[in-house]
Amino acid sequence: MIAQGHLDAIRATVAPRMTKIVRAADVPRAGHWLFEENPRFVTAELERGLTWQAGDAQRRTACQAG
């Protein structure tokens, strides 16, 4: 997650170093302190990521068992 308006600016720098980025989020109405400035958005994004990751782990386990 990144402060509003900065995602495109850092994408070229960060993406080559972090090849397993699945999703990036531009946090609206937030600057330096993302969680303090927009806690609902950050919490929702974290929940979305954790839910996706848990589902992905279940899919991998099912594929390995099958």
MOPAC internal coordinates of N, CA, C and O (Angstrom, degrees):
PM7 1SCF
backbone

  N    0.0000 0     0.00 0     0.00 0    0    0    0
  C    1.4402 1     0.00 0     0.00 0    1    0    0
  C    1.5139 1   108.45 1     0.00 0    2    1    0
  O    1.2310 1   121.77 1   -33.59 1    3    2    1
  N    1.3016 1   114.21 1   146.41 1    3    2    1
  C    1.4666 1   120.43 1  -177.15 1    5    3    2
  C    1.5223 1   109.11 1  -141.40 1    6    5    3
  O    1.2310 1   121.02 1   -24.62 1    7    6    5
  N    1.3122 1   115.66 1   155.38 1    7    6    5
  C    1.4603 1   121.41 1   179.19 1    9    7    6
  C    1.5236 1   110.90 1   -59.69 1   10    9    7
  O    1.2310 1   121.17 1   -30.51 1   11   10    9
  N    1.2987 1   115.37 1   149.49 1   11   10    9
  C    1.4609 1   121.89 1  -178.10 1   13   11   10
  C    1.5252 1   111.81 1   -52.36 1   14   13   11
  O    1.2310 1   121.23 1   -50.41 1   15   14   13
  N    1.3139 1   115.26 1   129.59 1   15   14   13
  C    1.4417 1   121.25 1   176.00 1   17   15   14
  C    1.5188 1   116.10 1    87.81 1   18   17   15
  O    1.2310 1   119.50 1   177.63 1   19   18   17
  N    1.3136 1   118.55 1    -2.37 1   19   18   17
  C    1.4648 1   121.38 1  -176.14 1   21   19   18
  C    1.5268 1   114.33 1  -107.16 1   22   21   19
  O    1.2310 1   119.84 1   174.45 1   23   22   21
  N    1.3107 1   117.92 1    -5.55 1   23   22   21
  C    1.4563 1   121.01 1  -174.77 1   25   23   22
  C    1.5273 1   112.26 1   -61.00 1   26   25   23
  O    1.2310 1   119.76 1   129.94 1   27   26   25
  N    1.3023 1   118.06 1   -50.06 1   27   26   25
  C    1.4627 1   120.45 1  -178.79 1   29   27   26
  C    1.5251 1   111.75 1   -63.44 1   30   29   27
  O    1.2310 1   120.72 1   145.34 1   31   30   29
  N    1.3157 1   116.23 1   -34.66 1   31   30   29
  C    1.4637 1   120.23 1  -177.37 1   33   31   30
  C    1.5280 1   112.66 1   -66.74 1   34   33   31
  O    1.2310 1   119.94 1   146.41 1   35   34   33
  N    1.3257 1   117.73 1   -33.59 1   35   34   33
  C    1.4665 1   119.20 1  -177.78 1   37   35   34
  C    1.5166 1   113.66 1   -98.39 1   38   37   35
  O    1.2310 1   120.21 1   168.28 1   39   38   37
  N    1.3206 1   117.20 1   -11.72 1   39   38   37
  C    1.4589 1   120.48 1  -176.57 1   41   39   38
  C    1.5359 1   111.95 1   -55.00 1   42   41   39
  O    1.2310 1   119.92 1   134.88 1   43   42   41
  N    1.3190 1   117.77 1   -45.12 1   43   42   41
  C    1.4656 1   121.24 1  -178.34 1   45   43   42
  C    1.5264 1   111.93 1   -65.18 1   46   45   43
  O    1.2310 1   120.02 1   151.08 1   47   46   45
  N    1.3217 1   117.56 1   -28.92 1   47   46   45
  C    1.4569 1   121.56 1  -179.56 1   49   47   46
  C    1.5246 1   111.85 1   -82.92 1   50   49   47
  O    1.2310 1   120.39 1   136.75 1   51   50   49
  N    1.3158 1   116.87 1   -43.25 1   51   50   49
  C    1.4634 1   121.92 1  -173.33 1   53   51   50
  C    1.5275 1   112.47 1   -82.76 1   54   53   51
  O    1.2310 1   119.56 1   136.48 1   55   54   53
  N    1.3039 1   118.44 1   -43.52 1   55   54   53
  C    1.4620 1   122.09 1  -173.18 1   57   55   54
  C    1.5343 1   113.91 1   -54.07 1   58   57   55
  O    1.2310 1   118.70 1   134.99 1   59   58   57
  N    1.3356 1   120.09 1   -45.01 1   59   58   57
  C    1.4645 1   118.38 1  -179.79 1   61   59   58
  C    1.5337 1   113.81 1   -64.36 1   62   61   59
  O    1.2310 1   120.23 1   155.19 1   63   62   61
  N    1.3108 1   117.17 1   -24.81 1   63   62   61
  C    1.4679 1   121.19 1  -177.90 1   65   63   62
  C    1.5274 1   112.50 1   -89.33 1   66   65   63
  O    1.2310 1   120.73 1   156.97 1   67   66   65
  N    1.2955 1   116.20 1   -23.03 1   67   66   65
  C    1.4626 1   121.28 1  -176.82 1   69   67   66
  C    1.5257 1   108.14 1  -123.30 1   70   69   67
  O    1.2310 1   120.67 1   -94.37 1   71   70   69
  N    1.3049 1   116.32 1    85.63 1   71   70   69
  C    1.4565 1   121.64 1  -171.67 1   73   71   70
  C    1.5241 1   114.32 1   -75.30 1   74   73   71
  O    1.2310 1   119.70 1   167.15 1   75   74   73
  N    1.3183 1   118.17 1   -12.85 1   75   74   73
  C    1.4572 1   119.68 1  -177.41 1   77   75   74
  C    1.5338 1   113.12 1  -104.60 1   78   77   75
  O    1.2310 1   120.52 1  -156.10 1   79   78   77
  N    1.3115 1   116.61 1    23.90 1   79   78   77
  C    1.4615 1   119.74 1   176.33 1   81   79   78
  C    1.5237 1   107.63 1   -69.03 1   82   81   79
  O    1.2310 1   120.63 1   -56.45 1   83   82   81
  N    1.3184 1   116.39 1   123.55 1   83   82   81
  C    1.4569 1   121.15 1  -179.01 1   85   83   82
  C    1.5230 1   110.22 1   -94.64 1   86   85   83
  O    1.2310 1   120.80 1   144.92 1   87   86   85
  N    1.3103 1   116.07 1   -35.08 1   87   86   85
  C    1.4473 1   120.41 1  -174.57 1   89   87   86
  C    1.5170 1   109.12 1  -155.53 1   90   89   87
  O    1.2310 1   120.77 1   -34.88 1   91   90   89
  N    1.3048 1   116.13 1   145.12 1   91   90   89
  C    1.4641 1   121.69 1   175.13 1   93   91   90
  C    1.5173 1   108.49 1  -126.92 1   94   93   91
  O    1.2310 1   120.42 1   -33.62 1   95   94   93
  N    1.3126 1   116.79 1   146.38 1   95   94   93
  C    1.4572 1   120.55 1  -178.06 1   97   95   94
  C    1.5192 1   110.47 1  -128.92 1   98   97   95
  O    1.2310 1   121.31 1   -47.03 1   99   98   97
  N    1.3096 1   115.11 1   132.97 1   99   98   97
  C    1.4553 1   123.54 1   174.99 1  101   99   98
  C    1.5275 1   106.03 1   -92.37 1  102  101   99
  O    1.2310 1   119.55 1   -70.17 1  103  102  101
  N    1.3290 1   118.46 1   109.83 1  103  102  101
  C    1.4634 1   122.29 1  -173.89 1  105  103  102
  C    1.5280 1   109.62 1   -80.03 1  106  105  103
  O    1.2310 1   120.12 1   -65.16 1  107  106  105
  N    1.3386 1   117.38 1   114.84 1  107  106  105
  C    1.4627 1   120.05 1  -179.02 1  109  107  106
  C    1.5351 1   112.00 1   -69.28 1  110  109  107
  O    1.2310 1   121.47 1   -30.44 1  111  110  109
  N    1.2943 1   114.78 1   149.56 1  111  110  109
  C    1.4729 1   122.30 1   177.33 1  113  111  110
  C    1.5247 1   112.30 1    53.90 1  114  113  111
  O    1.2310 1   120.70 1  -140.74 1  115  114  113
  N    1.3431 1   116.27 1    39.26 1  115  114  113
  C    1.4631 1   119.89 1   179.12 1  117  115  114
  C    1.5196 1   109.72 1  -140.64 1  118  117  115
  O    1.2310 1   121.74 1   -33.90 1  119  118  117
  N    1.3187 1   114.27 1   146.10 1  119  118  117
  C    1.4533 1   120.55 1   178.12 1  121  119  118
  C    1.5159 1   109.65 1  -115.38 1  122  121  119
  O    1.2310 1   120.62 1    75.62 1  123  122  121
  N    1.3140 1   116.42 1  -104.38 1  123  122  121
  C    1.4565 1   120.72 1  -175.35 1  125  123  122
  C    1.5285 1   113.18 1   -83.60 1  126  125  123
  O    1.2310 1   119.99 1   142.01 1  127  126  125
  N    1.3141 1   117.63 1   -37.99 1  127  126  125
  C    1.4688 1   121.91 1  -175.28 1  129  127  126
  C    1.5259 1   108.91 1  -104.21 1  130  129  127
  O    1.2310 1   120.58 1   -99.61 1  131  130  129
  N    1.3073 1   116.50 1    80.39 1  131  130  129
  C    1.4597 1   122.66 1  -171.56 1  133  131  130
  C    1.5215 1   113.03 1   -54.19 1  134  133  131
  O    1.2310 1   120.27 1   128.52 1  135  134  133
  N    1.3282 1   117.10 1   -51.48 1  135  134  133
  C    1.4607 1   119.63 1  -174.89 1  137  135  134
  C    1.5249 1   112.00 1   -67.45 1  138  137  135
  O    1.2310 1   120.17 1   142.66 1  139  138  137
  N    1.2986 1   117.28 1   -37.34 1  139  138  137
  C    1.4681 1   119.62 1   179.72 1  141  139  138
  C    1.5225 1   111.77 1   -71.52 1  142  141  139
  O    1.2310 1   120.24 1   146.22 1  143  142  141
  N    1.3173 1   117.15 1   -33.78 1  143  142  141
  C    1.4571 1   120.75 1  -175.48 1  145  143  142
  C    1.5272 1   113.67 1   -86.03 1  146  145  143
  O    1.2310 1   119.68 1   154.73 1  147  146  145
  N    1.3279 1   118.22 1   -25.27 1  147  146  145
  C    1.4613 1   121.05 1   177.97 1  149  147  146
  C    1.5328 1   109.93 1  -150.29 1  150  149  147
  O    1.2310 1   120.66 1  -111.87 1  151  150  149
  N    1.3422 1   116.34 1    68.13 1  151  150  149
  C    1.4641 1   119.98 1  -174.27 1  153  151  150
  C    1.5268 1   114.38 1   -62.68 1  154  153  151
  O    1.2310 1   119.58 1   145.11 1  155  154  153
  N    1.3242 1   118.42 1   -34.89 1  155  154  153
  C    1.4708 1   119.89 1  -179.14 1  157  155  154
  C    1.5256 1   111.09 1   -64.36 1  158  157  155
  O    1.2310 1   120.56 1   135.12 1  159  158  157
  N    1.3223 1   116.54 1   -44.88 1  159  158  157
  C    1.4599 1   120.25 1  -179.35 1  161  159  158
  C    1.5262 1   110.66 1   -64.53 1  162  161  159
  O    1.2310 1   120.56 1   132.81 1  163  162  161
  N    1.3223 1   116.54 1   -47.19 1  163  162  161
  C    1.4649 1   120.79 1  -178.29 1  165  163  162
  C    1.5243 1   110.58 1   -62.32 1  166  165  163
  O    1.2310 1   119.99 1   135.82 1  167  166  165
  N    1.3191 1   117.62 1   -44.18 1  167  166  165
  C    1.4611 1   121.27 1   178.49 1  169  167  166
  C    1.5188 1   111.07 1   -61.52 1  170  169  167
  O    1.2310 1   120.34 1   135.51 1  171  170  169
  N    1.3240 1   116.96 1   -44.49 1  171  170  169
  C    1.4712 1   120.69 1   179.06 1  173  171  170
  C    1.5263 1   110.96 1   -62.10 1  174  173  171
  O    1.2310 1   119.92 1   138.80 1  175  174  173
  N    1.3206 1   117.75 1   -41.20 1  175  174  173
  C    1.4659 1   120.99 1   179.25 1  177  175  174
  C    1.5300 1   111.22 1   -66.61 1  178  177  175
  O    1.2310 1   120.38 1   138.92 1  179  178  177
  N    1.3220 1   116.87 1   -41.08 1  179  178  177
  C    1.4659 1   120.14 1   177.70 1  181  179  178
  C    1.5290 1   110.82 1   -63.33 1  182  181  179
  O    1.2310 1   120.65 1   136.62 1  183  182  181
  N    1.3422 1   116.36 1   -43.38 1  183  182  181
  C    1.4638 1   119.94 1   178.18 1  185  183  182
  C    1.5220 1   110.89 1   -62.72 1  186  185  183
  O    1.2310 1   120.45 1   138.56 1  187  186  185
  N    1.3333 1   116.74 1   -41.44 1  187  186  185
  C    1.4587 1   120.70 1   178.68 1  189  187  186
  C    1.5323 1   110.39 1   -61.22 1  190  189  187
  O    1.2310 1   120.43 1   134.75 1  191  190  189
  N    1.3053 1   116.77 1   -45.25 1  191  190  189
  C    1.4611 1   120.76 1  -179.95 1  193  191  190
  C    1.5101 1   112.58 1   -64.91 1  194  193  191
  O    1.2310 1   120.33 1   137.35 1  195  194  193
  N    1.3242 1   116.97 1   -42.65 1  195  194  193
  C    1.4643 1   120.12 1  -179.86 1  197  195  194
  C    1.5195 1   111.07 1   -67.91 1  198  197  195
  O    1.2310 1   120.18 1   141.99 1  199  198  197
  N    1.3167 1   117.26 1   -38.01 1  199  198  197
  C    1.4627 1   121.28 1   178.13 1  201  199  198
  C    1.5212 1   109.88 1   -65.19 1  202  201  199
  O    1.2310 1   120.52 1   135.84 1  203  202  201
  N    1.3383 1   116.60 1   -44.16 1  203  202  201
  C    1.4659 1   120.69 1   178.75 1  205  203  202
  C    1.5202 1   110.18 1   -62.64 1  206  205  203
  O    1.2310 1   120.47 1   136.09 1  207  206  205
  N    1.3337 1   116.71 1   -43.91 1  207  206  205
  C    1.4568 1   120.75 1  -178.16 1  209  207  206
  C    1.5213 1   110.90 1   -64.48 1  210  209  207
  O    1.2310 1   120.04 1   139.60 1  211  210  209
  N    1.3346 1   117.53 1   -40.40 1  211  210  209
  C    1.4597 1   120.90 1   178.73 1  213  211  210
  C    1.5226 1   110.10 1   -65.26 1  214  213  211
  O    1.2310 1   120.03 1   138.10 1  215  214  213
  N    1.3134 1   117.54 1   -41.90 1  215  214  213
  C    1.4667 1   121.05 1   177.86 1  217  215  214
  C    1.5136 1   111.64 1   -64.86 1  218  217  215
  O    1.2310 1   120.15 1   141.62 1  219  218  217
  N    1.3206 1   117.31 1   -38.38 1  219  218  217
  C    1.4572 1   122.09 1   178.60 1  221  219  218
  C    1.5222 1   110.29 1   -63.70 1  222  221  219
  O    1.2310 1   120.39 1   138.37 1  223  222  221
  N    1.3231 1   116.86 1   -41.63 1  223  222  221
  C    1.4685 1   120.95 1   178.86 1  225  223  222
  C    1.5317 1   110.36 1   -64.01 1  226  225  223
  O    1.2310 1   120.41 1   140.60 1  227  226  225
  N    1.3181 1   116.83 1   -39.40 1  227  226  225
  C    1.4660 1   120.41 1   178.75 1  229  227  226
  C    1.5283 1   110.34 1   -66.21 1  230  229  227
  O    1.2310 1   120.20 1   140.13 1  231  230  229
  N    1.3322 1   117.22 1   -39.87 1  231  230  229
  C    1.4674 1   120.55 1   179.17 1  233  231  230
  C    1.5339 1   110.31 1   -64.66 1  234  233  231
  O    1.2310 1   120.12 1   138.67 1  235  234  233
  N    1.3248 1   117.38 1   -41.33 1  235  234  233
  C    1.4669 1   119.96 1   179.52 1  237  235  234
  C    1.5162 1   110.88 1   -64.53 1  238  237  235
  O    1.2310 1   120.23 1   138.42 1  239  238  237
  N    1.3272 1   117.17 1   -41.58 1  239  238  237
  C    1.4622 1   121.32 1   179.42 1  241  239  238
  C    1.5204 1   110.64 1   -63.20 1  242  241  239
  O    1.2310 1   120.52 1   138.33 1  243  242  241
  N    1.3336 1   116.61 1   -41.67 1  243  242  241
  C    1.4663 1   120.66 1   179.82 1  245  243  242
  C    1.5287 1   110.43 1   -65.46 1  246  245  243
  O    1.2310 1   119.86 1   140.67 1  247  246  245
  N    1.3174 1   117.86 1   -39.33 1  247  246  245
  C    1.4703 1   121.37 1   178.95 1  249  247  246
  C    1.5138 1   111.26 1   -66.16 1  250  249  247
  O    1.2310 1   120.19 1   141.71 1  251  250  249
  N    1.3015 1   117.25 1   -38.29 1  251  250  249
  C    1.4609 1   120.96 1  -179.24 1  253  251  250
  C    1.5206 1   110.47 1   -70.43 1  254  253  251
  O    1.2310 1   120.37 1   145.69 1  255  254  253
  N    1.3278 1   116.90 1   -34.31 1  255  254  253
  C    1.4638 1   120.88 1  -178.96 1  257  255  254
  C    1.5402 1   111.16 1   -75.39 1  258  257  255
  O    1.2310 1   120.76 1   152.13 1  259  258  257
  N    1.3366 1   116.16 1   -27.87 1  259  258  257
  C    1.4696 1   120.66 1  -174.93 1  261  259  258
  C    1.4410 1   112.28 1   -83.44 1  262  261  259
  O    1.2310 1   120.10 1   180.00 1  263  262  261

